[in-house]
Amino acid sequence: MNPKNNFLSRWRVLLIEDHAPLAEATAEFIRSKDLDVRIASTGREALEIAAVFHPEIVLCDMRLPDMEGPDVARALREMPGAKDAVIAMHSAMTERDLDTQSLQTVAAVNLFLSKPLTEEKLNTLISVLTSQAKEDSDMLKSRTSKGTPREAPRQQHEKNSS
């Protein structure tokens, strides 16, 4: 394990992707960053995993065999163990083809990535999230010493992206 990323090793990533080769390649890349990852190939499977895995990061395909990605995101926002997760939606459609503002508002999606999910895009995603995690970790240490409860990661992320 990379000592510099030790505080991130507890982070759990739920990867929701129905194309098995892409799911495995993406999961391997995520593992190389010392993050814990679980793979779901359907929306229903994702919700079952999330109920016990409690992901901090969700990377969800827009179109799944049994549900649409935004429906999965909305369901995750209702789950105690996943409601504050950072959710990134990915799709073969481009941002130009999608109303990403609606996705972020209606489905509570934090980020959008267009396929293919390249190493560069995943590095950028992980950099943004790990940077946020470092800020949250530092804030938690500061607030804990003052007795102030920590804000949920999603709420803090929304403030930073405004």
PASEBA-1860 file (N, C-alpha, C; in nm, 3 decimals):
! residues 162
1> MNPKNNFL> 0.084/-0.119/0.000/0.000/0.000/0.000/0.088/0.124/0.000 ~ 0.048/0.221/-0.073/0.120/0.347/-0.082/0.094/0.427/0.045 ~ 0.198/0.450/0.129/0.176/0.520/0.255/0.114/0.658/0.237 ~ 0.146/0.725/0.129/0.094/0.859/0.106/-0.058/0.857/0.090 ~ -0.114/0.746/0.040/-0.258/0.734/0.022/-0.323/0.650/0.131 ~ -0.254/0.626/0.242/-0.304/0.537/0.345/-0.442/0.578/0.396 ~ -0.467/0.709/0.414/-0.596/0.752/0.465/-0.708/0.723/0.367 ~ -0.676/0.697/0.239/-0.778/0.667/0.140/-0.809/0.518/0.130
9> SRWRVLLI> -0.725/0.432/0.187/-0.742/0.288/0.168/-0.875/0.240/0.221 ~ -0.938/0.314/0.309/-1.067/0.274/0.361/-1.180/0.314/0.267 ~ -1.152/0.395/0.166/-1.258/0.439/0.075/-1.309/0.324/-0.007 ~ -1.442/0.317/-0.017/-1.508/0.209/-0.089/-1.570/0.264/-0.217 ~ -1.544/0.196/-0.327/-1.594/0.236/-0.458/-1.689/0.129/-0.510 ~ -1.808/0.169/-0.548/-1.903/0.078/-0.611/-1.904/0.111/-0.760 ~ -1.861/0.016/-0.841/-1.856/0.030/-0.986/-1.976/-0.044/-1.044 ~ -2.063/0.027/-1.114/-2.183/-0.033/-1.171/-2.169/-0.027/-1.323
17> EDHAPLAE> -2.140/-0.142/-1.382/-2.111/-0.151/-1.526/-2.151/-0.289/-1.575 ~ -2.235/-0.296/-1.680/-2.282/-0.425/-1.730/-2.191/-0.486/-1.836 ~ -2.095/-0.414/-1.887/-2.000/-0.468/-1.985/-1.880/-0.524/-1.908 ~ -1.877/-0.656/-1.893/-1.779/-0.722/-1.805/-1.633/-0.684/-1.831 ~ -1.585/-0.684/-1.956/-1.444/-0.647/-1.978/-1.412/-0.505/-1.931 ~ -1.503/-0.411/-1.957/-1.483/-0.273/-1.910/-1.486/-0.266/-1.758 ~ -1.579/-0.338/-1.697/-1.590/-0.340/-1.550/-1.461/-0.392/-1.488 ~ -1.409/-0.503/-1.540/-1.286/-0.561/-1.483/-1.166/-0.469/-1.501
25> ATAEFIRS> -1.151/-0.410/-1.619/-1.038/-0.320/-1.644/-1.046/-0.197/-1.554 ~ -1.165/-0.141/-1.540/-1.184/-0.023/-1.456/-1.160/-0.057/-1.309 ~ -1.211/-0.171/-1.265/-1.190/-0.214/-1.125/-1.042/-0.235/-1.096 ~ -0.970/-0.293/-1.191/-0.826/-0.315/-1.171/-0.754/-0.181/-1.155 ~ -0.791/-0.083/-1.236/-0.731/0.049/-1.225/-0.762/0.111/-1.089 ~ -0.886/0.100/-1.045/-0.925/0.156/-0.915/-0.847/0.089/-0.802 ~ -0.832/-0.042/-0.810/-0.754/-0.115/-0.709/-0.608/-0.069/-0.708 ~ -0.556/-0.032/-0.824/-0.416/0.013/-0.830/-0.397/0.144/-0.754
33> KDLDVRIA> -0.505/0.213/-0.723/-0.500/0.338/-0.646/-0.526/0.313/-0.497 ~ -0.518/0.187/-0.456/-0.537/0.147/-0.316/-0.677/0.177/-0.264 ~ -0.776/0.168/-0.352/-0.915/0.185/-0.312/-0.984/0.050/-0.318 ~ -1.082/0.029/-0.231/-1.158/-0.096/-0.227/-1.273/-0.084/-0.326 ~ -1.289/-0.181/-0.414/-1.392/-0.172/-0.518/-1.477/-0.299/-0.522 ~ -1.606/-0.278/-0.546/-1.700/-0.387/-0.571/-1.766/-0.357/-0.704 ~ -1.798/-0.463/-0.779/-1.859/-0.448/-0.911/-2.002/-0.502/-0.908 ~ -2.093/-0.426/-0.968/-2.231/-0.471/-0.990/-2.260/-0.457/-1.139
41> STGREALE> -2.332/-0.553/-1.195/-2.363/-0.547/-1.338/-2.508/-0.505/-1.366 ~ -2.587/-0.492/-1.260/-2.726/-0.446/-1.274/-2.756/-0.345/-1.164 ~ -2.863/-0.270/-1.183/-2.905/-0.175/-1.081/-2.945/-0.244/-0.953 ~ -3.021/-0.352/-0.965/-3.066/-0.426/-0.846/-2.946/-0.480/-0.767 ~ -2.850/-0.537/-0.838/-2.729/-0.588/-0.772/-2.654/-0.473/-0.703 ~ -2.647/-0.358/-0.767/-2.579/-0.242/-0.709/-2.644/-0.201/-0.577 ~ -2.776/-0.199/-0.574/-2.847/-0.158/-0.453/-2.826/-0.261/-0.341 ~ -2.822/-0.389/-0.376/-2.796/-0.493/-0.276/-2.655/-0.479/-0.219
49> IAAVFHPE> -2.557/-0.455/-0.305/-2.419/-0.438/-0.260/-2.407/-0.313/-0.174 ~ -2.466/-0.204/-0.221/-2.456/-0.076/-0.148/-2.513/-0.086/-0.007 ~ -2.615/-0.168/0.010/-2.679/-0.182/0.141/-2.583/-0.236/0.247 ~ -2.484/-0.315/0.206/-2.389/-0.371/0.303/-2.247/-0.315/0.286 ~ -2.214/-0.266/0.168/-2.079/-0.217/0.138/-2.061/-0.070/0.176 ~ -2.166/0.009/0.171/-2.165/0.151/0.208/-2.057/0.229/0.132 ~ -2.071/0.242/0.000/-1.967/0.310/-0.079/-1.960/0.459/-0.054 ~ -1.838/0.513/-0.062/-1.820/0.658/-0.059/-1.818/0.715/-0.200
57> IVLCDMRL> -1.783/0.630/-0.297/-1.776/0.670/-0.437/-1.857/0.568/-0.518 ~ -1.940/0.617/-0.608/-2.016/0.529/-0.698/-1.988/0.574/-0.841 ~ -1.947/0.481/-0.923/-1.925/0.505/-1.065/-2.028/0.420/-1.139 ~ -2.130/0.485/-1.195/-2.248/0.415/-1.247/-2.269/0.438/-1.395 ~ -2.289/0.329/-1.468/-2.324/0.337/-1.610/-2.463/0.398/-1.624 ~ -2.483/0.474/-1.727/-2.611/0.540/-1.750/-2.722/0.441/-1.785 ~ -2.688/0.338/-1.862/-2.788/0.241/-1.906/-2.748/0.102/-1.859 ~ -2.834/0.044/-1.778/-2.811/-0.090/-1.725/-2.922/-0.182/-1.774
65> PDMEGPDV> -2.903/-0.313/-1.767/-3.004/-0.405/-1.820/-3.140/-0.394/-1.752 ~ -3.143/-0.362/-1.623/-3.269/-0.362/-1.549/-3.317/-0.224/-1.503 ~ -3.229/-0.125/-1.503/-3.265/0.009/-1.456/-3.181/0.112/-1.531 ~ -3.228/0.234/-1.528/-3.148/0.345/-1.581/-3.058/0.395/-1.468 ~ -2.937/0.441/-1.502/-2.844/0.491/-1.403/-2.900/0.597/-1.311 ~ -2.975/0.697/-1.365/-3.032/0.798/-1.275/-3.128/0.739/-1.171 ~ -3.198/0.632/-1.207/-3.287/0.566/-1.110/-3.206/0.500/-1.000 ~ -3.093/0.443/-1.037/-3.003/0.383/-0.937/-2.951/0.493/-0.845
73> ARALREMP> -2.910/0.606/-0.902/-2.858/0.718/-0.823/-2.963/0.768/-0.724 ~ -3.086/0.784/-0.771/-3.193/0.830/-0.680/-3.214/0.730/-0.567 ~ -3.213/0.600/-0.599/-3.232/0.497/-0.496/-3.116/0.500/-0.396 ~ -2.994/0.520/-0.444/-2.878/0.527/-0.354/-2.890/0.646/-0.259 ~ -2.944/0.758/-0.307/-2.960/0.877/-0.224/-3.058/0.854/-0.109 ~ -3.140/0.750/-0.120/-3.236/0.716/-0.015/-3.181/0.615/0.085 ~ -3.065/0.558/0.056/-3.007/0.453/0.141/-2.915/0.514/0.246 ~ -2.934/0.480/0.373/-2.848/0.535/0.479/-2.699/0.514/0.453
81> GAKDAVIA> -2.660/0.401/0.400/-2.518/0.372/0.380/-2.458/0.427/0.254 ~ -2.539/0.492/0.170/-2.487/0.541/0.042/-2.534/0.682/0.008 ~ -2.619/0.740/0.090/-2.681/0.868/0.054/-2.581/0.982/0.037 ~ -2.466/0.975/0.102/-2.368/1.082/0.091/-2.254/1.049/-0.004 ~ -2.266/0.939/-0.077/-2.160/0.900/-0.171/-2.149/1.002/-0.283 ~ -2.029/1.016/-0.336/-2.008/1.095/-0.457/-2.045/1.002/-0.572 ~ -2.141/1.043/-0.653/-2.187/0.959/-0.764/-2.143/1.021/-0.896 ~ -2.069/0.941/-0.972/-2.026/0.980/-1.106/-2.098/0.889/-1.206
89> MHSAMTER> -2.169/0.947/-1.298/-2.240/0.873/-1.401/-2.152/0.868/-1.525 ~ -2.149/0.752/-1.593/-2.074/0.745/-1.718/-2.162/0.687/-1.828 ~ -2.136/0.734/-1.950/-2.220/0.695/-2.063/-2.143/0.712/-2.193 ~ -2.189/0.639/-2.294/-2.133/0.655/-2.427/-2.178/0.787/-2.490 ~ -2.285/0.844/-2.436/-2.331/0.974/-2.484/-2.237/1.082/-2.432 ~ -2.228/1.190/-2.506/-2.143/1.301/-2.462/-2.226/1.396/-2.376 ~ -2.157/1.483/-2.305/-2.228/1.584/-2.224/-2.319/1.669/-2.311 ~ -2.277/1.691/-2.436/-2.358/1.770/-2.528/-2.492/1.700/-2.556
97> DLDTQSLQ> -2.489/1.565/-2.560/-2.611/1.487/-2.587/-2.701/1.475/-2.465 ~ -2.647/1.501/-2.350/-2.722/1.484/-2.226/-2.750/1.618/-2.160 ~ -2.854/1.622/-2.083/-2.881/1.738/-2.001/-2.817/1.709/-1.865 ~ -2.686/1.734/-1.853/-2.614/1.699/-1.729/-2.665/1.780/-1.611 ~ -2.715/1.900/-1.636/-2.771/1.978/-1.525/-2.890/1.905/-1.465 ~ -2.976/1.848/-1.550/-3.090/1.770/-1.499/-3.042/1.648/-1.423 ~ -2.940/1.581/-1.476/-2.885/1.464/-1.407/-2.838/1.502/-1.268 ~ -2.768/1.613/-1.258/-2.716/1.654/-1.129/-2.827/1.695/-1.033
105> TVAAVNLF> -2.931/1.758/-1.086/-3.041/1.804/-1.002/-3.138/1.691/-0.968 ~ -3.190/1.626/-1.070/-3.294/1.525/-1.051/-3.240/1.397/-0.989 ~ -3.128/1.349/-1.038/-3.075/1.222/-0.991/-2.967/1.239/-0.884 ~ -2.935/1.362/-0.849/-2.832/1.388/-0.749/-2.699/1.327/-0.787 ~ -2.664/1.341/-0.914/-2.536/1.293/-0.965/-2.435/1.406/-0.952 ~ -2.317/1.374/-0.897/-2.216/1.477/-0.875/-2.133/1.507/-0.999 ~ -2.101/1.403/-1.076/-2.011/1.417/-1.190/-2.061/1.336/-1.308 ~ -2.019/1.375/-1.428/-2.051/1.300/-1.548/-1.923/1.272/-1.625
113> LSKPLTEE> -1.906/1.147/-1.670/-1.791/1.108/-1.753/-1.842/1.043/-1.880 ~ -1.787/1.082/-1.994/-1.824/1.017/-2.118/-1.730/0.899/-2.143 ~ -1.786/0.793/-2.202/-1.705/0.677/-2.237/-1.630/0.708/-2.365 ~ -1.519/0.646/-2.390/-1.462/0.539/-2.308/-1.398/0.595/-2.181 ~ -1.402/0.513/-2.076/-1.339/0.552/-1.950/-1.189/0.525/-1.963 ~ -1.118/0.628/-2.001/-0.974/0.614/-2.020/-0.903/0.627/-1.886 ~ -0.778/0.586/-1.884/-0.697/0.600/-1.763/-0.687/0.747/-1.724 ~ -0.677/0.834/-1.824/-0.668/0.978/-1.796/-0.794/1.028/-1.725
121> KLNTLISV> -0.913/0.988/-1.774/-1.038/1.031/-1.711/-1.049/0.975/-1.570 ~ -1.012/0.850/-1.553/-1.019/0.790/-1.419/-0.919/0.854/-1.324 ~ -0.800/0.885/-1.374/-0.701/0.956/-1.291/-0.755/1.091/-1.246 ~ -0.818/1.163/-1.338/-0.876/1.293/-1.304/-0.984/1.277/-1.198 ~ -1.073/1.179/-1.219/-1.180/1.154/-1.122/-1.123/1.122/-0.985 ~ -1.027/1.031/-0.980/-0.969/0.991/-0.852/-0.893/1.107/-0.788 ~ -0.826/1.187/-0.869/-0.755/1.304/-0.815/-0.852/1.401/-0.750 ~ -0.963/1.428/-0.818/-1.063/1.520/-0.762/-1.117/1.463/-0.632
129> LTSQAKED> -1.151/1.334/-0.633/-1.211/1.273/-0.515/-1.112/1.260/-0.400 ~ -0.988/1.225/-0.431/-0.890/1.211/-0.324/-0.851/1.347/-0.268 ~ -0.850/1.448/-0.353/-0.825/1.583/-0.304/-0.937/1.625/-0.208 ~ -1.061/1.594/-0.247/-1.175/1.624/-0.161/-1.164/1.544/-0.031 ~ -1.121/1.418/-0.043/-1.107/1.334/0.076/-1.004/1.392/0.172 ~ -0.895/1.441/0.118/-0.791/1.501/0.201/-0.847/1.624/0.273 ~ -0.921/1.708/0.198/-0.982/1.826/0.260/-1.079/1.784/0.370 ~ -1.162/1.682/0.342/-1.258/1.633/0.441/-1.186/1.578/0.563
137> SDMLKSRT> -1.076/1.505/0.539/-0.999/1.447/0.649/-0.940/1.557/0.736 ~ -0.883/1.658/0.672/-0.825/1.770/0.747/-0.934/1.846/0.823 ~ -1.050/1.863/0.757/-1.161/1.934/0.821/-1.211/1.853/0.941 ~ -1.218/1.722/0.925/-1.265/1.636/1.034/-1.172/1.648/1.154 ~ -1.042/1.644/1.129/-0.946/1.658/1.239/-0.965/1.792/1.310 ~ -0.981/1.898/1.231/-0.998/2.031/1.286/-1.128/2.041/1.366 ~ -1.236/1.990/1.310/-1.366/2.001/1.377/-1.377/1.909/1.496 ~ -1.314/1.794/1.488/-1.317/1.700/1.600/-1.252/1.763/1.722
145> SKGTPREA> -1.143/1.834/1.698/-1.076/1.899/1.811/-1.161/2.012/1.869 ~ -1.255/2.065/1.789/-1.342/2.173/1.835/-1.479/2.121/1.876 ~ -1.503/1.990/1.854/-1.631/1.931/1.891/-1.744/1.959/1.794 ~ -1.712/2.001/1.670/-1.814/2.030/1.570/-1.830/1.911/1.478 ~ -1.952/1.864/1.451/-1.969/1.750/1.363/-1.928/1.782/1.219 ~ -1.887/1.678/1.148/-1.841/1.690/1.011/-1.960/1.698/0.915 ~ -1.947/1.782/0.810/-2.048/1.786/0.705/-2.037/1.661/0.620 ~ -2.146/1.620/0.561/-2.144/1.505/0.471/-2.058/1.538/0.349
153> PRQQHEKN> -1.981/1.439/0.295/-1.894/1.467/0.181/-1.967/1.527/0.061 ~ -2.088/1.480/0.031/-2.162/1.531/-0.083/-2.196/1.678/-0.064 ~ -2.237/1.716/0.056/-2.271/1.855/0.081/-2.148/1.944/0.065 ~ -2.036/1.899/0.118/-1.913/1.976/0.106/-1.872/1.986/-0.040 ~ -1.885/1.875/-0.117/-1.849/1.875/-0.258/-1.935/1.978/-0.333 ~ -2.065/1.982/-0.301/-2.154/2.076/-0.368/-2.113/2.220/-0.341 ~ -2.071/2.248/-0.217/-2.026/2.384/-0.185/-1.903/2.420/-0.267 ~ -1.809/2.326/-0.277/-1.684/2.352/-0.350/-1.707/2.367/-0.499
161> SS> -1.809/2.302/-0.553/-1.830/2.308/-0.698/-1.920/2.424/-0.740 ~ -1.969/2.501/-0.641/-2.056/2.616/-0.675/-1.978/2.731/-0.727
END
